[in-house]
Amino acid sequence: MRTVRATRYVTPLREGGSLPAIVEADDDGLYVVKFRGAGQGPKALIAELIGGEAGRALGLPIPELVFVDLDTALGRNEPDTEIQELITRSGGLNIASDFLPGSLGFDPVTTKTFDPVLAARAVWFDAFITNVDRTARNPNILVWHREPWLIDHGASLIFHHTWEGYREKAPSPFAAIASHVLLRFAGPIAAVDAGMRGLLPPDVLAEIVALVPESWLVDAPFASPGEHREAYVTYLQTRLDASSAFVEEADRARPRL
C-alpha cells in the first residue's frame, strides 16, 4: 500500500457514523479518509485495511486503499470544533480509499439486474469477513462509470471487538448474510467458493495482515504486535478452511428472498 501525506481537509462526509472526510494529498489525489481518532477507533481502520485488501486480492471492484499521514496542524483553521478534535486525535497514519468523483449510491429498489457471479462473489466475501454493513438500508456500493464498486469495510471482522474465543468463532456461519443487499441477485455461492479460497493462500493472508501499522494494534490481550497479527492470520485462515459453513448459510438464505 502507498502512503500519502494529507495537505488539505476538503469536506466531511456526515452520512458516515465515524465522520470520514474527503482530503487532498501530496500526490494531488482526493481520498475518502477514515480517522484513527473516530469513535470506532483503530479497529475500524484494521477492518477497513484487512477487508479491503482481501477483497482486492479476490479481484473484487474495491477502490485503491492508501495510508494517509495526517499532521494535526491540518485542522488548525477548521471552524467546526468536532472536526478539529477529530483531526487532533488522529495524527499519524490513517486509512483512505480513492475518491470516485461523480459516483452515485447503489439503489437496490430500482436495480432490476446485477451480474449474478459478481453478486455471489461479493456475498461470499462479506460472509468471509463477517461484514454486517452491506444491506438494503446501507448498501455501501457506489456506481461509477456504470460499474459497481464495493466500499466501506470498517464494520467487518466483528470478532476482534471481543477476542475471547476467537479460534472457536472462526469456523461459524454468518446469519447476518441473509440481509445482504446482493443476495437476491446472486447465483449459487457454493459455485464460487473454491475459486475464492484459491485466491487467498496463506502467504497472501499473512502479507495483508502484515500491512497493519503497529500503532493500530492496541487494546487486545497479546504480548506483542507480532502475536496480535498472528491471531488475525489464524482467525482468517481457520475461517477460510471452514468456508462451507458460511457458504451453506448464504445459499440457504437465497430461496427465502
Accessible surface in RSA format (square Angstrom, percent):
REM  Atomic radii and reference values for relative SASA: ProtOr
REM  Chains: A
REM  Algorithm: Lee & Richards
REM  Probe-radius: 1.40
REM  Slices: 20
REM RES _ NUM      All-atoms   Total-Side   Main-Chain    Non-polar    All polar
REM                ABS   REL    ABS   REL    ABS   REL    ABS   REL    ABS   REL
RES MET A   1    70.75  36.6   3.62   2.4  67.13 159.8  15.41  13.1  55.35  73.3
RES ARG A   2   106.06  44.5  99.19  50.6   6.87  16.4  73.43 100.4  32.63  19.8
RES THR A   3    81.90  58.3  51.05  51.7  30.86  73.5  34.66  46.6  47.24  71.4
RES VAL A   4     6.23   4.1   3.45   3.1   2.78   6.7   6.23   5.4   0.00   0.0
RES ARG A   5   125.84  52.8 125.20  63.8   0.64   1.5  40.40  55.2  85.44  51.8
RES ALA A   6     3.85   3.5   0.04   0.1   3.81   8.7   0.04   0.1   3.81  10.1
RES THR A   7    59.47  42.3  34.25  34.7  25.23  60.1  32.66  43.9  26.81  40.5
RES ARG A   8   122.71  51.5 120.77  61.6   1.94   4.6  55.97  76.5  66.74  40.4
RES TYR A   9    28.45  13.3   9.64   5.5  18.81  48.9   9.64   7.2  18.81  23.2
RES VAL A  10    54.55  35.9  29.41  26.6  25.14  60.6  29.97  26.0  24.58  66.7
RES THR A  11    51.98  37.0  51.33  52.0   0.65   1.5  28.70  38.6  23.27  35.2
RES PRO A  12    34.18  24.9  24.14  22.0  10.04  36.5  24.14  19.9  10.04  62.4
RES LEU A  13    39.67  22.1  38.94  27.9   0.73   1.8  39.67  27.9   0.00   0.0
RES ARG A  14   130.48  54.8 104.43  53.2  26.05  62.0  64.52  88.2  65.95  40.0
RES GLU A  15   151.95  87.2 109.11  82.5  42.83 102.0  75.72 146.5  76.23  62.2
RES GLY A  16    24.02  29.6   0.00   N/A  24.02  29.6  19.80  54.3   4.21   9.4
RES GLY A  17    86.67 106.9   0.00   N/A  86.67 106.9  41.23 113.1  45.44 101.8
RES SER A  18    17.41  14.7  10.91  14.6   6.50  15.0   9.06  19.3   8.34  11.7
RES LEU A  19    18.04  10.0  17.96  12.8   0.08   0.2  17.96  12.6   0.08   0.2
RES PRO A  20    12.47   9.1  12.35  11.3   0.12   0.4  12.47  10.3   0.00   0.0
RES ALA A  21     0.00   0.0   0.00   0.0   0.00   0.0   0.00   0.0   0.00   0.0
RES ILE A  22    16.06   9.1  16.06  12.0   0.00   0.0  16.06  11.6   0.00   0.0
RES VAL A  23     1.93   1.3   1.93   1.8   0.00   0.0   1.93   1.7   0.00   0.0
RES GLU A  24    42.44  24.4  42.44  32.1   0.00   0.0   3.03   5.9  39.41  32.2
RES ALA A  25     2.35   2.2   0.64   1.0   1.70   3.9   0.64   0.9   1.70   4.5
RES ASP A  26    76.14  53.3  44.51  44.3  31.63  74.8  18.88  44.4  57.26  57.1
RES ASP A  27    63.11  44.2  33.34  33.2  29.77  70.4  36.82  86.7  26.29  26.2
RES ASP A  28   121.97  85.4 100.83 100.4  21.13  50.0  26.30  61.9  95.66  95.4
RES GLY A  29    21.56  26.6   0.00   N/A  21.56  26.6  21.55  59.1   0.01   0.0
RES LEU A  30    64.36  35.8  58.06  41.5   6.30  15.8  58.06  40.8   6.30  17.0
RES TYR A  31     6.93   3.2   6.93   3.9   0.00   0.0   1.98   1.5   4.95   6.1
RES VAL A  32    34.44  22.7  32.55  29.5   1.89   4.6  32.55  28.3   1.89   5.1
RES VAL A  33     1.30   0.9   1.30   1.2   0.00   0.0   1.30   1.1   0.00   0.0
RES LYS A  34    27.35  13.3  27.11  16.6   0.24   0.6  21.36  19.2   6.00   6.4
RES PHE A  35     2.24   1.1   0.50   0.3   1.74   4.5   0.50   0.3   1.74   5.0
RES ARG A  36    49.54  20.8  46.43  23.7   3.10   7.4   8.94  12.2  40.59  24.6
RES GLY A  37    14.12  17.4   0.00   N/A  14.12  17.4   8.40  23.0   5.72  12.8
RES ALA A  38    10.49   9.6   3.86   6.0   6.62  15.1   5.55   7.8   4.94  13.1
RES GLY A  39    85.78 105.8   0.00   N/A  85.78 105.8  45.54 125.0  40.24  90.1
RES GLN A  40   106.09  59.3  86.93  63.5  19.15  45.6  41.48  88.3  64.61  49.0
RES GLY A  41    13.63  16.8   0.00   N/A  13.63  16.8  12.59  34.5   1.04   2.3
RES PRO A  42    30.54  22.3  30.54  27.8   0.00   0.0  30.54  25.2   0.00   0.0
RES LYS A  43    28.29  13.8  28.29  17.4   0.00   0.0  18.74  16.9   9.54  10.2
RES ALA A  44     6.79   6.2   5.93   9.1   0.86   2.0   6.73   9.5   0.06   0.2
RES LEU A  45     2.54   1.4   2.54   1.8   0.00   0.0   2.54   1.8   0.00   0.0
RES ILE A  46     1.25   0.7   1.25   0.9   0.00   0.0   1.25   0.9   0.00   0.0
RES ALA A  47     0.00   0.0   0.00   0.0   0.00   0.0   0.00   0.0   0.00   0.0
RES GLU A  48     9.89   5.7   9.89   7.5   0.00   0.0   5.21  10.1   4.68   3.8
RES LEU A  49     0.00   0.0   0.00   0.0   0.00   0.0   0.00   0.0   0.00   0.0
RES ILE A  50     1.09   0.6   1.09   0.8   0.00   0.0   1.09   0.8   0.00   0.0
RES GLY A  51     0.00   0.0   0.00   N/A   0.00   0.0   0.00   0.0   0.00   0.0
RES GLY A  52     0.17   0.2   0.00   N/A   0.17   0.2   0.17   0.5   0.00   0.0
RES GLU A  53    26.55  15.2  24.28  18.4   2.27   5.4   0.31   0.6  26.23  21.4
RES ALA A  54     1.80   1.7   1.80   2.8   0.00   0.0   1.80   2.5   0.00   0.0
RES GLY A  55     0.00   0.0   0.00   N/A   0.00   0.0   0.00   0.0   0.00   0.0
RES ARG A  56    91.49  38.4  73.85  37.6  17.63  42.0  13.23  18.1  78.26  47.4
RES ALA A  57    39.88  36.7  12.33  19.0  27.55  62.7  25.11  35.4  14.77  39.1
RES LEU A  58     0.26   0.1   0.00   0.0   0.26   0.7   0.04   0.0   0.22   0.6
RES GLY A  59    54.72  67.5   0.00   N/A  54.72  67.5  32.30  88.6  22.42  50.2
RES LEU A  60     8.30   4.6   0.00   0.0   8.30  20.9   0.11   0.1   8.19  22.0
RES PRO A  61    32.23  23.5  24.18  22.0   8.05  29.3  32.17  26.6   0.06   0.4
RES ILE A  62     8.40   4.8   3.15   2.3   5.25  12.7   3.15   2.3   5.25  14.2
RES PRO A  63     3.93   2.9   1.45   1.3   2.48   9.0   3.93   3.2   0.00   0.0
RES GLU A  64    56.34  32.3  52.34  39.6   3.99   9.5  20.11  38.9  36.22  29.6
RES LEU A  65     4.50   2.5   2.62   1.9   1.88   4.7   2.62   1.8   1.88   5.1
RES VAL A  66     0.00   0.0   0.00   0.0   0.00   0.0   0.00   0.0   0.00   0.0
RES PHE A  67    16.60   8.3  16.60  10.3   0.00   0.0  16.60  10.1   0.00   0.0
RES VAL A  68     1.60   1.1   1.60   1.4   0.00   0.0   1.60   1.4   0.00   0.0
RES ASP A  69    59.32  41.6  59.17  58.9   0.14   0.3   6.08  14.3  53.24  53.1
RES LEU A  70     5.13   2.9   1.72   1.2   3.41   8.6   1.78   1.3   3.35   9.0
RES ASP A  71    88.77  62.2  79.10  78.7   9.67  22.9  32.09  75.5  56.68  56.5
RES THR A  72    59.30  42.2  49.79  50.5   9.51  22.7  20.12  27.0  39.19  59.2
RES ALA A  73    41.88  38.5  28.63  44.2  13.25  30.1  36.04  50.8   5.84  15.5
RES LEU A  74    40.74  22.7  18.37  13.1  22.37  56.2  24.39  17.1  16.35  44.0
RES GLY A  75     4.72   5.8   0.00   N/A   4.72   5.8   3.47   9.5   1.25   2.8
RES ARG A  76   178.08  74.8 150.70  76.8  27.38  65.2  69.53  95.0 108.55  65.8
RES ASN A  77   135.10  93.2 108.24 104.6  26.86  64.7  39.32  94.6  95.78  92.6
RES GLU A  78    31.96  18.3  27.42  20.7   4.54  10.8   5.24  10.1  26.72  21.8
RES PRO A  79   120.95  88.1  89.22  81.3  31.73 115.3 100.29  82.8  20.66 128.4
RES ASP A  80    43.28  30.3  34.51  34.4   8.76  20.7  19.64  46.2  23.63  23.6
RES THR A  81    91.65  65.2  89.37  90.6   2.28   5.4  58.45  78.5  33.21  50.2
RES GLU A  82    96.55  55.4  92.86  70.3   3.69   8.8  38.40  74.3  58.16  47.5
RES ILE A  83     2.53   1.4   2.53   1.9   0.00   0.0   2.53   1.8   0.00   0.0
RES GLN A  84    61.93  34.6  60.61  44.3   1.32   3.1  10.69  22.7  51.24  38.9
RES GLU A  85    98.13  56.3  95.36  72.1   2.77   6.6  32.45  62.8  65.68  53.6
RES LEU A  86     4.84   2.7   4.84   3.5   0.00   0.0   4.84   3.4   0.00   0.0
RES ILE A  87     0.32   0.2   0.32   0.2   0.00   0.0   0.32   0.2   0.00   0.0
RES THR A  88    92.29  65.6  79.77  80.9  12.52  29.8  58.43  78.5  33.86  51.2
RES ARG A  89   131.67  55.3 106.78  54.4  24.90  59.3  68.84  94.1  62.83  38.1
RES SER A  90     0.00   0.0   0.00   0.0   0.00   0.0   0.00   0.0   0.00   0.0
RES GLY A  91    19.71  24.3   0.00   N/A  19.71  24.3  13.59  37.3   6.12  13.7
RES GLY A  92    29.25  36.1   0.00   N/A  29.25  36.1  24.66  67.7   4.59  10.3
RES LEU A  93    54.20  30.2  51.93  37.2   2.26   5.7  51.93  36.5   2.26   6.1
RES ASN A  94     0.06   0.0   0.06   0.1   0.00   0.0   0.04   0.1   0.02   0.0
RES ILE A  95     0.49   0.3   0.49   0.4   0.00   0.0   0.49   0.4   0.00   0.0
RES ALA A  96     2.51   2.3   0.00   0.0   2.51   5.7   2.51   3.5   0.00   0.0
RES SER A  97    22.72  19.2  21.27  28.4   1.45   3.3   8.72  18.6  14.00  19.6
RES ASP A  98    53.83  37.7  51.04  50.8   2.79   6.6   2.27   5.3  51.56  51.4
RES PHE A  99    55.56  27.8  48.82  30.2   6.73  17.5  49.29  29.9   6.26  17.9
RES LEU A 100     6.98   3.9   3.61   2.6   3.37   8.5   3.61   2.5   3.37   9.1
RES PRO A 101    80.23  58.5  71.27  65.0   8.95  32.5  71.97  59.4   8.26  51.3
RES GLY A 102    74.72  92.1   0.00   N/A  74.72  92.1  42.59 116.9  32.13  72.0
RES SER A 103    29.37  24.8   8.79  11.7  20.58  47.4   0.00   0.0  29.37  41.1
RES LEU A 104   128.39  71.5 126.26  90.3   2.13   5.3 128.39  90.2   0.00   0.0
RES GLY A 105    55.60  68.6   0.00   N/A  55.60  68.6  27.61  75.8  27.98  62.7
RES PHE A 106    16.15   8.1   6.48   4.0   9.67  25.2   6.97   4.2   9.18  26.3
RES ASP A 107    63.62  44.6  58.35  58.1   5.28  12.5  25.71  60.5  37.91  37.8
RES PRO A 108    17.29  12.6  15.61  14.2   1.68   6.1  15.76  13.0   1.53   9.5
RES VAL A 109   121.32  79.8 105.08  95.1  16.24  39.1 111.49  96.9   9.82  26.6
RES THR A 110    90.94  64.7  74.55  75.6  16.38  39.0  64.02  86.0  26.92  40.7
RES THR A 111    29.82  21.2  22.20  22.5   7.62  18.2  18.23  24.5  11.60  17.5
RES LYS A 112   166.37  81.2 140.67  86.3  25.71  61.2  96.68  87.0  69.69  74.2
RES THR A 113   115.96  82.5 101.32 102.7  14.64  34.9  71.82  96.5  44.13  66.7
RES PHE A 114    29.73  14.9  12.46   7.7  17.27  44.9  21.13  12.8   8.60  24.6
RES ASP A 115    79.04  55.4  63.61  63.3  15.43  36.5  30.09  70.8  48.95  48.8
RES PRO A 116    69.99  51.0  69.98  63.8   0.00   0.0  69.99  57.8   0.00   0.0
RES VAL A 117    86.69  57.0  85.46  77.4   1.23   3.0  86.69  75.3   0.00   0.0
RES LEU A 118    29.59  16.5  28.62  20.5   0.97   2.4  29.36  20.6   0.22   0.6
RES ALA A 119     0.00   0.0   0.00   0.0   0.00   0.0   0.00   0.0   0.00   0.0
RES ALA A 120     1.03   1.0   1.03   1.6   0.00   0.0   1.03   1.5   0.00   0.0
RES ARG A 121    51.88  21.8  51.88  26.4   0.00   0.0  12.73  17.4  39.15  23.7
RES ALA A 122     0.39   0.4   0.39   0.6   0.00   0.0   0.39   0.5   0.00   0.0
RES VAL A 123     0.00   0.0   0.00   0.0   0.00   0.0   0.00   0.0   0.00   0.0
RES TRP A 124     0.24   0.1   0.00   0.0   0.24   0.6   0.24   0.1   0.00   0.0
RES PHE A 125     0.00   0.0   0.00   0.0   0.00   0.0   0.00   0.0   0.00   0.0
RES ASP A 126     0.00   0.0   0.00   0.0   0.00   0.0   0.00   0.0   0.00   0.0
RES ALA A 127     0.44   0.4   0.44   0.7   0.00   0.0   0.44   0.6   0.00   0.0
RES PHE A 128     0.30   0.2   0.30   0.2   0.00   0.0   0.30   0.2   0.00   0.0
RES ILE A 129     0.17   0.1   0.13   0.1   0.04   0.1   0.17   0.1   0.00   0.0
RES THR A 130     8.15   5.8   8.15   8.3   0.00   0.0   8.15  10.9   0.00   0.0
RES ASN A 131     5.27   3.6   0.00   0.0   5.27  12.7   0.00   0.0   5.27   5.1
RES VAL A 132    63.66  41.9  48.58  44.0  15.07  36.3  51.02  44.3  12.63  34.3
RES ASP A 133    36.51  25.6  36.51  36.3   0.00   0.0   1.07   2.5  35.44  35.3
RES ARG A 134     2.23   0.9   0.43   0.2   1.80   4.3   0.48   0.7   1.75   1.1
RES THR A 135    33.09  23.5  33.09  33.6   0.00   0.0  27.67  37.2   5.43   8.2
RES ALA A 136    66.95  61.6  52.82  81.5  14.12  32.1  53.08  74.7  13.87  36.7
RES ARG A 137   232.37  97.6 197.03 100.4  35.34  84.1  77.34 105.7 155.03  94.0
RES ASN A 138    58.93  40.6  58.41  56.4   0.52   1.3  15.32  36.9  43.61  42.1
RES PRO A 139    22.57  16.5  22.57  20.6   0.00   0.0  22.57  18.6   0.00   0.0
RES ASN A 140    17.62  12.2  10.24   9.9   7.39  17.8   4.02   9.7  13.60  13.1
RES ILE A 141     3.83   2.2   0.00   0.0   3.83   9.2   0.00   0.0   3.83  10.4
RES LEU A 142    42.15  23.5  42.15  30.2   0.00   0.0  42.15  29.6   0.00   0.0
RES VAL A 143    49.04  32.3  44.89  40.6   4.15  10.0  44.89  39.0   4.15  11.3
RES TRP A 144    59.56  23.9  58.12  28.1   1.44   3.4  57.55  30.7   2.01   3.3
RES HIS A 145   142.28  77.8 113.90  79.2  28.39  72.6  86.83  89.5  55.45  64.5
RES ARG A 146   223.76  94.0 197.93 100.9  25.83  61.5  71.14  97.2 152.62  92.5
RES GLU A 147   103.16  59.2 103.16  78.0   0.00   0.0  35.32  68.3  67.84  55.4
RES PRO A 148    22.21  16.2  21.54  19.6   0.68   2.5  21.54  17.8   0.68   4.2
RES TRP A 149    60.83  24.4  60.83  29.4   0.00   0.0  59.94  32.0   0.90   1.5
RES LEU A 150     2.95   1.6   2.95   2.1   0.00   0.0   2.95   2.1   0.00   0.0
RES ILE A 151    41.69  23.7  39.29  29.3   2.41   5.8  41.69  30.0   0.00   0.0
RES ASP A 152    45.23  31.7  38.00  37.8   7.23  17.1   7.59  17.9  37.65  37.5
RES HIS A 153     0.90   0.5   0.90   0.6   0.00   0.0   0.15   0.2   0.75   0.9
RES GLY A 154     7.41   9.1   0.00   N/A   7.41   9.1   2.49   6.8   4.92  11.0
RES ALA A 155    34.76  32.0  21.61  33.3  13.15  29.9  30.88  43.5   3.88  10.3
RES SER A 156     0.07   0.1   0.00   0.0   0.07   0.2   0.00   0.0   0.07   0.1
RES LEU A 157     0.03   0.0   0.03   0.0   0.00   0.0   0.03   0.0   0.00   0.0
RES ILE A 158    76.53  43.6  67.70  50.4   8.84  21.3  67.70  48.7   8.84  24.0
RES PHE A 159     8.66   4.3   3.36   2.1   5.30  13.8   8.66   5.2   0.00   0.0
RES HIS A 160     0.20   0.1   0.20   0.1   0.00   0.0   0.00   0.0   0.20   0.2
RES HIS A 161   102.21  55.9  78.38  54.5  23.83  61.0  52.15  53.7  50.06  58.2
RES THR A 162    80.05  56.9  75.59  76.6   4.46  10.6  51.89  69.7  28.16  42.6
RES TRP A 163    14.64   5.9   7.20   3.5   7.45  17.5   7.22   3.8   7.43  12.1
RES GLU A 164   145.95  83.8 129.38  97.9  16.57  39.5  56.65 109.6  89.30  72.9
RES GLY A 165    31.56  38.9   0.00   N/A  31.56  38.9  22.52  61.8   9.03  20.2
RES TYR A 166    19.57   9.1  19.21  10.9   0.36   0.9  13.59  10.2   5.98   7.4
RES ARG A 167   138.71  58.2 133.03  67.8   5.68  13.5  44.17  60.4  94.54  57.3
RES GLU A 168   129.09  74.1 107.58  81.4  21.51  51.2  70.91 137.2  58.18  47.5
RES LYS A 169    75.21  36.7  69.36  42.6   5.85  13.9  64.19  57.8  11.03  11.7
RES ALA A 170     0.00   0.0   0.00   0.0   0.00   0.0   0.00   0.0   0.00   0.0
RES PRO A 171    55.35  40.3  42.39  38.6  12.96  47.1  43.54  36.0  11.81  73.4
RES SER A 172    43.09  36.4  39.35  52.5   3.75   8.6  29.36  62.5  13.73  19.2
RES PRO A 173    70.88  51.7  58.41  53.2  12.46  45.3  58.61  48.4  12.27  76.2
RES PHE A 174    12.81   6.4  11.33   7.0   1.48   3.8  12.81   7.8   0.00   0.0
RES ALA A 175    76.56  70.4  62.97  97.2  13.59  30.9  63.13  88.9  13.43  35.6
RES ALA A 176    46.82  43.1  28.21  43.5  18.61  42.3  38.56  54.3   8.26  21.9
RES ILE A 177     2.33   1.3   1.41   1.0   0.92   2.2   2.33   1.7   0.00   0.0
RES ALA A 178    37.87  34.8  29.75  45.9   8.12  18.5  29.82  42.0   8.05  21.3
RES SER A 179    68.81  58.1  53.74  71.7  15.07  34.7  26.86  57.2  41.95  58.8
RES HIS A 180    12.49   6.8   2.29   1.6  10.20  26.1   4.50   4.6   7.99   9.3
RES VAL A 181     8.07   5.3   1.11   1.0   6.96  16.8   5.62   4.9   2.46   6.7
RES LEU A 182     0.37   0.2   0.37   0.3   0.00   0.0   0.37   0.3   0.00   0.0
RES LEU A 183     1.78   1.0   0.00   0.0   1.78   4.5   0.00   0.0   1.78   4.8
RES ARG A 184   130.20  54.7  95.58  48.7  34.62  82.4  49.89  68.2  80.31  48.7
RES PHE A 185    21.69  10.9   8.53   5.3  13.16  34.2  14.43   8.7   7.26  20.8
RES ALA A 186     8.90   8.2   0.00   0.0   8.90  20.2   0.06   0.1   8.84  23.4
RES GLY A 187    14.89  18.4   0.00   N/A  14.89  18.4  14.89  40.9   0.00   0.0
RES PRO A 188    75.39  54.9  74.35  67.8   1.04   3.8  74.35  61.4   1.04   6.4
RES ILE A 189     0.64   0.4   0.64   0.5   0.00   0.0   0.64   0.5   0.00   0.0
RES ALA A 190    60.69  55.8  45.93  70.9  14.75  33.6  46.25  65.1  14.44  38.2
RES ALA A 191    82.33  75.7  39.24  60.6  43.08  98.0  51.69  72.8  30.64  81.2
RES VAL A 192    21.04  13.8  15.32  13.9   5.72  13.8  20.50  17.8   0.54   1.5
RES ASP A 193    17.10  12.0  17.10  17.0   0.00   0.0   3.46   8.2  13.64  13.6
RES ALA A 194    69.23  63.7  60.03  92.6   9.21  20.9  60.49  85.2   8.75  23.2
RES GLY A 195    50.21  61.9   0.00   N/A  50.21  61.9  42.15 115.7   8.06  18.0
RES MET A 196     3.69   1.9   3.61   2.4   0.09   0.2   1.21   1.0   2.49   3.3
RES ARG A 197    90.92  38.2  84.96  43.3   5.96  14.2  10.82  14.8  80.10  48.5
RES GLY A 198    56.53  69.7   0.00   N/A  56.53  69.7  35.65  97.8  20.87  46.8
RES LEU A 199    83.02  46.2  75.43  54.0   7.59  19.1  77.88  54.7   5.14  13.8
RES LEU A 200     0.65   0.4   0.00   0.0   0.65   1.6   0.00   0.0   0.65   1.7
RES PRO A 201    47.90  34.9  41.78  38.1   6.12  22.2  47.90  39.5   0.00   0.0
RES PRO A 202    87.13  63.5  85.52  78.0   1.62   5.9  85.80  70.8   1.34   8.3
RES ASP A 203    85.84  60.1  77.33  77.0   8.51  20.1  43.46 102.3  42.38  42.3
RES VAL A 204    34.67  22.8  34.67  31.4   0.00   0.0  34.67  30.1   0.00   0.0
RES LEU A 205     1.28   0.7   1.23   0.9   0.05   0.1   1.26   0.9   0.02   0.1
RES ALA A 206    45.05  41.4  41.09  63.4   3.96   9.0  41.59  58.6   3.46   9.2
RES GLU A 207   110.24  63.3 102.57  77.6   7.68  18.3  46.54  90.0  63.70  52.0
RES ILE A 208    12.07   6.9  11.75   8.8   0.31   0.8  12.06   8.7   0.00   0.0
RES VAL A 209     1.04   0.7   1.04   0.9   0.00   0.0   1.04   0.9   0.00   0.0
RES ALA A 210    65.53  60.3  45.80  70.7  19.74  44.9  46.76  65.8  18.77  49.7
RES LEU A 211    57.87  32.2  47.71  34.1  10.16  25.5  51.95  36.5   5.92  15.9
RES VAL A 212     0.91   0.6   0.18   0.2   0.73   1.7   0.18   0.2   0.73   2.0
RES PRO A 213    17.05  12.4   7.30   6.7   9.74  35.4  17.05  14.1   0.00   0.0
RES GLU A 214   111.92  64.3 102.71  77.7   9.21  21.9  28.54  55.2  83.38  68.1
RES SER A 215    61.57  52.0  39.48  52.7  22.08  50.9  45.74  97.4  15.82  22.2
RES TRP A 216     1.09   0.4   0.00   0.0   1.09   2.5   0.00   0.0   1.09   1.8
RES LEU A 217    18.23  10.2   0.00   0.0  18.23  45.8   0.00   0.0  18.23  49.1
RES VAL A 218    75.20  49.5  66.63  60.3   8.57  20.7  72.83  63.3   2.38   6.5
RES ASP A 219   118.71  83.2  90.24  89.8  28.47  67.3  33.98  80.0  84.73  84.5
RES ALA A 220    28.63  26.3   0.37   0.6  28.26  64.3   5.96   8.4  22.67  60.1
RES PRO A 221   103.26  75.3  68.14  62.1  35.13 127.7  84.47  69.7  18.79 116.8
RES PHE A 222    42.08  21.1  14.38   8.9  27.71  72.1  17.27  10.5  24.81  71.0
RES ALA A 223    96.87  89.1  52.22  80.6  44.65 101.6  64.27  90.5  32.60  86.4
RES SER A 224    50.84  43.0  43.65  58.3   7.18  16.6  38.23  81.4  12.61  17.7
RES PRO A 225    43.99  32.1  41.83  38.1   2.16   7.9  43.49  35.9   0.50   3.1
RES GLY A 226    45.32  55.9   0.00   N/A  45.32  55.9  35.11  96.3  10.22  22.9
RES GLU A 227    82.21  47.2  73.74  55.8   8.48  20.2  33.52  64.8  48.70  39.8
RES HIS A 228     7.77   4.2   7.77   5.4   0.00   0.0   2.13   2.2   5.63   6.6
RES ARG A 229    54.29  22.8  54.29  27.7   0.00   0.0  20.03  27.4  34.27  20.8
RES GLU A 230   101.81  58.4 100.23  75.8   1.58   3.8  44.23  85.6  57.58  47.0
RES ALA A 231     2.90   2.7   0.88   1.4   2.02   4.6   2.55   3.6   0.35   0.9
RES TYR A 232     0.98   0.5   0.98   0.6   0.00   0.0   0.15   0.1   0.83   1.0
RES VAL A 233    25.22  16.6  25.22  22.8   0.00   0.0  25.22  21.9   0.00   0.0
RES THR A 234    36.34  25.8  30.96  31.4   5.39  12.8  24.44  32.8  11.90  18.0
RES TYR A 235     4.06   1.9   4.04   2.3   0.02   0.0   0.16   0.1   3.90   4.8
RES LEU A 236     2.58   1.4   2.58   1.8   0.00   0.0   2.58   1.8   0.00   0.0
RES GLN A 237    42.44  23.7  42.44  31.0   0.00   0.0  31.02  66.0  11.42   8.7
RES THR A 238    45.01  32.0  41.73  42.3   3.28   7.8  29.26  39.3  15.75  23.8
RES ARG A 239     1.49   0.6   1.40   0.7   0.08   0.2   0.31   0.4   1.17   0.7
RES LEU A 240     6.36   3.5   6.32   4.5   0.04   0.1   6.32   4.4   0.04   0.1
RES ASP A 241   109.28  76.5  71.81  71.5  37.47  88.6  32.74  77.1  76.53  76.3
RES ALA A 242    26.83  24.7  20.58  31.8   6.24  14.2  25.95  36.6   0.87   2.3
RES SER A 243     3.53   3.0   3.16   4.2   0.37   0.9   0.00   0.0   3.53   4.9
RES SER A 244    62.82  53.1  60.38  80.6   2.45   5.6  32.59  69.4  30.24  42.4
RES ALA A 245    24.91  22.9  16.66  25.7   8.25  18.8  23.73  33.4   1.18   3.1
RES PHE A 246     0.87   0.4   0.78   0.5   0.10   0.3   0.78   0.5   0.10   0.3
RES VAL A 247     5.56   3.7   5.51   5.0   0.05   0.1   5.56   4.8   0.00   0.0
RES GLU A 248    94.35  54.2  91.35  69.1   3.01   7.2  31.30  60.5  63.06  51.5
RES GLU A 249    32.40  18.6  31.59  23.9   0.81   1.9   0.94   1.8  31.46  25.7
RES ALA A 250     0.18   0.2   0.18   0.3   0.00   0.0   0.18   0.3   0.00   0.0
RES ASP A 251    31.71  22.2  26.56  26.4   5.15  12.2  21.07  49.6  10.64  10.6
RES ARG A 252   129.80  54.5 118.64  60.5  11.16  26.6  68.61  93.8  61.19  37.1
RES ALA A 253     2.17   2.0   1.68   2.6   0.48   1.1   1.69   2.4   0.48   1.3
RES ARG A 254    67.98  28.5  57.48  29.3  10.50  25.0   6.20   8.5  61.78  37.4
RES PRO A 255   107.46  78.3  69.74  63.6  37.71 137.1  82.94  68.5  24.51 152.4
RES ARG A 256   167.35  70.3 129.83  66.2  37.53  89.3  75.13 102.7  92.22  55.9
RES LEU A 257   110.93  61.8  47.43  33.9  63.50 159.6  77.78  54.6  33.15  89.2
END  Absolute sums over single chains surface
CHAIN  1 A    11579.2       8964.1       2615.1       6593.0       4986.2
END  Absolute sums over all chains
TOTAL         11579.2       8964.1       2615.1       6593.0       4986.2
